Amino acid sequence: MFDTSKTRAGENYLTEAEEKQMFDYLKQLKIPQAERDYVLLKTYRLLGLRRVEGVRLNVGDVYGKDRLVISHYIAAKGAVGELPIPAELKKLFVEFMRWKRQAGESLAEDAPLFVSRNGSRLSIRAVNDIMAKWLNAAGVEHKVTPHGLRHTKAQRIMRDDRYLTPGQQKNALLLANKQLRHKSMNSTMIYVAPGREDMAAAAEI
């Protein structure tokens, strides 16, 4: 496993190419663990969840829902709220429920969404190991933590073509703040600071 303690906060995210590399690799693997982990990591990436929030999810929180209600049970740091569930993720959840049923996992509303091999709720440590495993297997050289998928979500919002003009950057920052459920805009600014691509481009000026 790689040492993620050496990944600086401002670099703890995946570029679009790195993200595609990891998910493309996972998707082509037709083994049960990879299929579960694809949905797991997509959930973190598309919703921008904290590590503990992802493992606290139950089937009833997402299956057949348009919005994820982040209650006190799910939320870390008291950051409750609601997030729209993207169309891509809703489709994945439908397919994942079929996978869970075939695997003999419970589809009860209060059943864990992500389950370990021994049938218990997936742990934060397991999520850390899963992220490390697939980044390494996919050949992604830049190593990030699962929390880095939350940073990745923020970076994508700020880099979206709809928000690149100066007048729209404020809206993008507000969207990122709401998506991440930060109480302070200062916290959001850490997530959307100039990234590795920006620094590389600036070096050529």
N, C-alpha and C positions, 0 to 999 in steps of 0.2 A: 504494500500500500504506500501511497505517496504521503508526504508530510504537508498537510494543508495549513499548518501553523505558519508556513513561510509565504502563504498567499496574502498579500496586503489587501486591506479592506477595499481600496479603490480599484483593485484588479479582480475582485471576487465575483466575476460574472463571465458568461460565455458570449463570444461574438456569434453572429448569425451562422457563420461557417462552422464554428466549433459545435454549436448546438445541433445543427443539421447532421454533422458527422456522428455525434453520439446517438441521436434518435434514429437516424437511418440504419446504423449498425444494430441497434436494439430491435428495430422493426423486422429486420430480415432474419432474426433468430426465431425459429419456431420451437421454442422450449418454454415450458410453463413459467419458470422464474422470469425470463425475459419479457414475457407478455404481461405479467403482473407489474414488473418494474417499469415498463414503458408507460403504463397508466399512472403509476405512482409518481414518476418524475415529471410527466406532463401535467399532473395535478399541481405540483409545486410550481412549475414554470408558468402555467397559464393563469393561476390564481394568485401567485406571489405570496404564498403562505410561509409562515415561520415553520421550522422543523417540527416543533411539538404540535402545531395546529394540524398538520397533515396526518400525523399518526393518531390524533384524537377523532378523526372523522369516522362517522358511522354510515352505514348504507343509506339510512333514511335522510341523512343530511344532503345527499346529492342525487340519489336515484329518482328520476322523473321530475326533478326540480329545475326551475329556470334561474333560481338565485340560491346562493349558499348563505344561510343565516349563521353568522359566526357568533354564537352565544358565549356566555361566560365559561361554559364547559370546554369549548373549543379554543377560545381566544387566549393568546399569550399576552402578558403585560396589560391585561384588561382591555385590549383593543377589539371590542365587539363591533359588529357592523354587518352589512350585507354586501355581497359581491355577485354580479351577474356571472352565470356559468357560461363560458363561451360555447358556441355551437360545436366546435371540434371536440371539446371535453364532454359535452352531453352525449355525443355519439359514442365516444370511447366508453363512457359509463354504461351505456346500454349493452355494448359488446362485452364489457367487463363483467356485467351481471350474469351473462351466459357462461362466461369463463368460470366464475365463482360457483355457479350451480353445478357445472360439470366436475369441478374440483371438490364438490361436496361441502362447500363453505355456506354458512348461513346467509340468507338474504333478509333476515329480520331487520326491522328499522333500527334497532339498537345494536345490531351486530357490527363489529369493526369492519371498516371498508377494506383496510389492508391488513392481511393476516400473515404471520410467519409460518414456517414449515411445521411447527409443532401446534399450530392452530390458535396461538395467542395473538393479541394485538401486536403489530410490528412496533419495534422500539426505535427511539431516536438513533441509538448506536447502529442499529441495522440499516437505517436509512443512510447514515454516513458511509457505511461500508458499501452499500449498493451504488451510491454515486461514484465512489472511488473505483469500484470494480469496473463499471461500464465505461467511465472516461478512459481508464487504462486500456481496456479491451478494444475500445474504438480507436485508440491511437491518438487521442486528444492530448496534446502536450501541456496545455495550460490547465493546471489543476485547481478546481474550485470545490467548495463545500456545498452541501445541499442548500444552505442559506444563500449561496451564490445564484441560485435560480430565482430567488426573490430580487436580488440585484439585477439579474438579467431582465426580469419583467419591467423594472423601472427604466432600464436603459432602452428597451424597445419602445416604451411610451414616448420617451424624450426624442428618440430618433425616427419616429413615425413621420412620414412625408407630410401628413396633415398638420403637423405642429412645428415645422422647421422655420417658418418666418418669425421675425422678432416679436411681432404682436401676438403670436400664438404660443410662444414658449412659456408664458405665464400660465396659460390654460393647461399645457402639458405638465407643468410642475404641480399644479393643483390636482390634476388627474392622478399623477403618480402618488401624491400624498394621500389621496383618498383610497387608492388601490391598496397601498401598503398599510393604511390605517395608523399613520404616525400622528402622535399628538402635537409634535413640533415639526415645523417646516425645516428646521436645521437638520433633523434626522434624515429627512428626504433628500436634502442637498448632498449628503454623503453618498447616497445611492446613485445619484445622477451626475456626479462629478465627471469631468472629462475622462474618457476611457482610454484604453490602450490604442485604439484606432486613431483617436484624436491626437495623442502624443506622437504617434508614428507620422501622421500627416504634418504636424507642426514642425517636426524635425527637418522636413524637406523645404520649409519656407526660407 
